[in-house]
């Protein structure tokens, strides 16, 4: 029974984030407050966590009004899902204002360690 519980703890998870992308007022560089892209009406942006083997789903709702956007996940190998890794017009088309996009990828088992998703 203990072995089963230990194995269950090793199973990959599905981690879901819901991001409403809007303009917020913030002072990201300490110079002055100005319109800044925020997630869920927040700045600084949330930190995402995942473990090797986890499936990550990010539901994006672009409510910027005048700006298209994408998300880029620094430091992750996006083997087989490069269309889910921004940057705009390099490996992913933009998410137009007023539209939604679902990122869906698995953190590669070839990752050297757990990464922070940005």
N, C-alpha and C positions, 0 to 999 in steps of 0.2 A: 504494500500500500504506500509506504514512504517513497519507494522508487517511482510509482505512478505520479505522486504529487510533485516530485522533483522534475520528472519529464514534462509534466503539464506546465510547470513554470518556465520551461525552455521553449514552449511553443511560440511561434510568431504571432504578433497581435496586428489588428487593424486599427490604426490611429486616424481619427477624423478631426479636421479643423474646419471651421466655418469662418471665412474672412470676408467682411464687408469693407471694401477699400474706398475711402473717402478722403477729402481734404480736412485736415485739422490744423489748429494753430499751435506751433511748437517752436522751440529754440534749440535745434539739434546741435549746433556748433558753439553755443554760448555767446553769440554775437548779438542777435536780436530775434524776436518772435516774428514768424511769418507763416504763410500757408505751406504745409508739409503733407506729403502723402502719409496717411495713417491707416491702421487696420483696426476695425471695430472701435472707431473713434479714439484710438490711443496712439501716443508716441511716448516713449520708444515702442518699436514694434515688438510683438510677442516672440518669444523664443520657442522653437518647435523641438520636440524631443522624439527620437525613435531609436530602435535597436536593430542591428543587423538582422535581416529576414522579415522585419515588420513591413506591412503594406501601409502606405501613407496616402490618405485621401484628403485633398484640400479643396473645399468648395469656395470658389472666388466669385464674389458679386462686385463688379466694377461700377461704383457709383461716383466716379470722379467728375462726371459731367462734361468735361472738356479734354479728357486725357485717356488714351488707351494705356494698357499696362500688361505686364507679365510678371511672374515670379521666377527667380533663379535660386537654385539650391546649391550653395557653395560647398565644395568638397565632397560631393556625392558622385559616385559612378552611376550614370544613368543608362547603363547597358540595356539596350532594347527599348528604352523609353525616352530618347533624346528630345522628342516633341513635347515632353513634359518639363523641360528644364530651361525655359527662357533661353538666352536673352532674346529680346524682341528682334524678329526678322533674321535671326541667325539659325536658331533651331526651333523656334516656335512663332506662330503668327500671333499678333496682338489680341488682347481681350478688349474689344471696343467698349466704350462707356455705355452703361445701361445693359450690358450682357453678362452672362455667367459662364464660368468654365470650371470643369472638374479635373484637378490633377490627381492621377492615380498611378503610383509606382511602388515598387518594392525596394527597400534598402538592400543593396547588393551584398551577397555573402562574401564577396571579395573585398569589402571594405576592411581596412585595417583595424578599425575600432568604431564605437558609436560616435556619431557626428551630431553637432548642432545643425539644424536646418534653418536657413535664413530666408 
